[in-house]
């Protein structure tokens, strides 16, 4: 199951650089995770400074 980014996202971009498969991109007002590409490794969740990323 893919991770998701909540509205707590402040668009800092930290998560994008941590994703080993490039599943994270800048969206409209916050970053977004491509559920089809996400391998559920959790690297983005650990890197997020605001705790905006969690398991779906």
TIVO-2410 file (N, C-alpha, C; in nm, 3 decimals):
# residues 56
REC num residu      c1      c2      c3 atome chaine
REC   1      X   0.085  -0.119   0.000     N      A
REC   1      X   0.000   0.000   0.000    CA      A
REC   1      X   0.089   0.124   0.000     C      A
REC   2      X   0.059   0.218  -0.082     N      A
REC   2      X   0.140   0.339  -0.098    CA      A
REC   2      X   0.125   0.434   0.020     C      A
REC   3      X   0.224   0.518   0.036     N      A
REC   3      X   0.216   0.624   0.136    CA      A
REC   3      X   0.140   0.742   0.075     C      A
REC   4      X   0.089   0.829   0.161     N      A
REC   4      X   0.018   0.949   0.117    CA      A
REC   4      X   0.071   1.071   0.190     C      A
REC   5      X   0.054   1.186   0.128     N      A
REC   5      X   0.098   1.312   0.188    CA      A
REC   5      X  -0.026   1.394   0.223     C      A
REC   6      X  -0.035   1.436   0.348     N      A
REC   6      X  -0.151   1.510   0.397    CA      A
REC   6      X  -0.136   1.660   0.370     C      A
REC   7      X  -0.237   1.734   0.409     N      A
REC   7      X  -0.236   1.880   0.394    CA      A
REC   7      X  -0.136   1.948   0.487     C      A
REC   8      X  -0.073   1.872   0.575     N      A
REC   8      X   0.031   1.928   0.662    CA      A
REC   8      X   0.160   1.957   0.584     C      A
REC   9      X   0.166   1.910   0.461     N      A
REC   9      X   0.283   1.931   0.375    CA      A
REC   9      X   0.309   2.081   0.355     C      A
REC  10      X   0.435   2.120   0.373     N      A
REC  10      X   0.474   2.260   0.354    CA      A
REC  10      X   0.556   2.279   0.225     C      A
REC  11      X   0.554   2.178   0.139     N      A
REC  11      X   0.622   2.182   0.009    CA      A
REC  11      X   0.771   2.211   0.019     C      A
REC  12      X   0.837   2.150   0.118     N      A
REC  12      X   0.981   2.173   0.134    CA      A
REC  12      X   1.062   2.092   0.035     C      A
REC  13      X   1.006   1.980  -0.015     N      A
REC  13      X   1.074   1.898  -0.114    CA      A
REC  13      X   1.169   1.794  -0.059     C      A
REC  14      X   1.182   1.785   0.071     N      A
REC  14      X   1.273   1.688   0.132    CA      A
REC  14      X   1.240   1.546   0.090     C      A
REC  15      X   1.113   1.513   0.089     N      A
REC  15      X   1.069   1.377   0.056    CA      A
REC  15      X   1.105   1.337  -0.086     C      A
REC  16      X   1.094   1.429  -0.178     N      A
REC  16      X   1.120   1.399  -0.319    CA      A
REC  16      X   1.260   1.343  -0.339     C      A
REC  17      X   1.357   1.403  -0.273     N      A
REC  17      X   1.495   1.358  -0.285    CA      A
REC  17      X   1.523   1.226  -0.217     C      A
REC  18      X   1.440   1.188  -0.123     N      A
REC  18      X   1.460   1.063  -0.050    CA      A
REC  18      X   1.397   0.942  -0.119     C      A
REC  19      X   1.306   0.963  -0.212     N      A
REC  19      X   1.235   0.854  -0.277    CA      A
REC  19      X   1.327   0.781  -0.375     C      A
REC  20      X   1.353   0.651  -0.351     N      A
REC  20      X   1.446   0.578  -0.439    CA      A
REC  20      X   1.389   0.545  -0.577     C      A
REC  21      X   1.259   0.558  -0.595     N      A
REC  21      X   1.198   0.525  -0.723    CA      A
REC  21      X   1.137   0.645  -0.795     C      A
REC  22      X   1.154   0.764  -0.740     N      A
REC  22      X   1.104   0.885  -0.803    CA      A
REC  22      X   0.953   0.895  -0.808     C      A
REC  23      X   0.887   0.842  -0.705     N      A
REC  23      X   0.740   0.841  -0.702    CA      A
REC  23      X   0.679   0.971  -0.650     C      A
REC  24      X   0.762   1.063  -0.604     N      A
REC  24      X   0.712   1.187  -0.544    CA      A
REC  24      X   0.740   1.305  -0.636     C      A
REC  25      X   0.638   1.388  -0.654     N      A
REC  25      X   0.655   1.507  -0.738    CA      A
REC  25      X   0.575   1.623  -0.677     C      A
REC  26      X   0.612   1.743  -0.718     N      A
REC  26      X   0.543   1.861  -0.668    CA      A
REC  26      X   0.405   1.870  -0.732     C      A
REC  27      X   0.304   1.881  -0.648     N      A
REC  27      X   0.167   1.892  -0.696    CA      A
REC  27      X   0.113   2.031  -0.675     C      A
REC  28      X  -0.016   2.043  -0.675     N      A
REC  28      X  -0.083   2.171  -0.657    CA      A
REC  28      X  -0.095   2.203  -0.508     C      A
REC  29      X   0.000   2.279  -0.455     N      A
REC  29      X  -0.003   2.319  -0.316    CA      A
REC  29      X   0.068   2.226  -0.220     C      A
REC  30      X   0.099   2.104  -0.262     N      A
REC  30      X   0.173   2.010  -0.179    CA      A
REC  30      X   0.233   1.903  -0.270     C      A
REC  31      X   0.325   1.826  -0.216     N      A
REC  31      X   0.384   1.718  -0.293    CA      A
REC  31      X   0.286   1.600  -0.298     C      A
REC  32      X   0.302   1.516  -0.401     N      A
REC  32      X   0.213   1.402  -0.420    CA      A
REC  32      X   0.295   1.277  -0.446     C      A
REC  33      X   0.240   1.162  -0.405     N      A
REC  33      X   0.304   1.034  -0.426    CA      A
REC  33      X   0.225   0.955  -0.530     C      A
REC  34      X   0.294   0.908  -0.632     N      A
REC  34      X   0.232   0.824  -0.734    CA      A
REC  34      X   0.216   0.684  -0.674     C      A
REC  35      X   0.095   0.646  -0.642     N      A
REC  35      X   0.067   0.519  -0.575    CA      A
REC  35      X   0.113   0.399  -0.657     C      A
REC  36      X   0.110   0.411  -0.788     N      A
REC  36      X   0.151   0.300  -0.874    CA      A
REC  36      X   0.302   0.280  -0.873     C      A
REC  37      X   0.376   0.387  -0.849     N      A
REC  37      X   0.522   0.379  -0.849    CA      A
REC  37      X   0.580   0.355  -0.710     C      A
REC  38      X   0.507   0.392  -0.606     N      A
REC  38      X   0.554   0.380  -0.468    CA      A
REC  38      X   0.580   0.234  -0.432     C      A
REC  39      X   0.698   0.207  -0.373     N      A
REC  39      X   0.733   0.071  -0.330    CA      A
REC  39      X   0.717   0.055  -0.179     C      A
REC  40      X   0.657   0.153  -0.115     N      A
REC  40      X   0.624   0.147   0.028    CA      A
REC  40      X   0.747   0.125   0.117     C      A
REC  41      X   0.856   0.191   0.085     N      A
REC  41      X   0.979   0.173   0.163    CA      A
REC  41      X   0.981   0.258   0.289     C      A
REC  42      X   0.906   0.369   0.291     N      A
REC  42      X   0.898   0.454   0.408    CA      A
REC  42      X   1.007   0.559   0.420     C      A
REC  43      X   1.095   0.568   0.323     N      A
REC  43      X   1.204   0.666   0.329    CA      A
REC  43      X   1.150   0.809   0.336     C      A
REC  44      X   1.044   0.835   0.262     N      A
REC  44      X   0.985   0.969   0.261    CA      A
REC  44      X   0.923   1.003   0.396     C      A
REC  45      X   0.856   0.905   0.456     N      A
REC  45      X   0.791   0.927   0.585    CA      A
REC  45      X   0.894   0.964   0.691     C      A
REC  46      X   1.007   0.895   0.691     N      A
REC  46      X   1.113   0.923   0.789    CA      A
REC  46      X   1.178   1.059   0.765     C      A
REC  47      X   1.181   1.105   0.640     N      A
REC  47      X   1.247   1.231   0.606    CA      A
REC  47      X   1.160   1.354   0.626     C      A
REC  48      X   1.029   1.338   0.630     N      A
REC  48      X   0.938   1.453   0.636    CA      A
REC  48      X   0.948   1.527   0.769     C      A
REC  49      X   0.985   1.656   0.765     N      A
REC  49      X   1.001   1.732   0.889    CA      A
REC  49      X   0.869   1.769   0.958     C      A
REC  50      X   0.758   1.760   0.887     N      A
REC  50      X   0.628   1.797   0.948    CA      A
REC  50      X   0.541   1.677   0.979     C      A
REC  51      X   0.588   1.556   0.946     N      A
REC  51      X   0.509   1.437   0.971    CA      A
REC  51      X   0.387   1.426   0.883     C      A
REC  52      X   0.394   1.484   0.764     N      A
REC  52      X   0.280   1.488   0.672    CA      A
REC  52      X   0.262   1.360   0.590     C      A
REC  53      X   0.356   1.268   0.602     N      A
REC  53      X   0.349   1.146   0.522    CA      A
REC  53      X   0.319   1.026   0.611     C      A
REC  54      X   0.223   0.947   0.565     N      A
REC  54      X   0.185   0.827   0.641    CA      A
REC  54      X   0.143   0.717   0.545     C      A
REC  55      X   0.127   0.596   0.598     N      A
REC  55      X   0.076   0.486   0.517    CA      A
REC  55      X  -0.069   0.511   0.484     C      A
REC  56      X  -0.109   0.476   0.364     N      A
REC  56      X  -0.248   0.496   0.320    CA      A
REC  56      X  -0.340   0.399   0.391     C      A
***
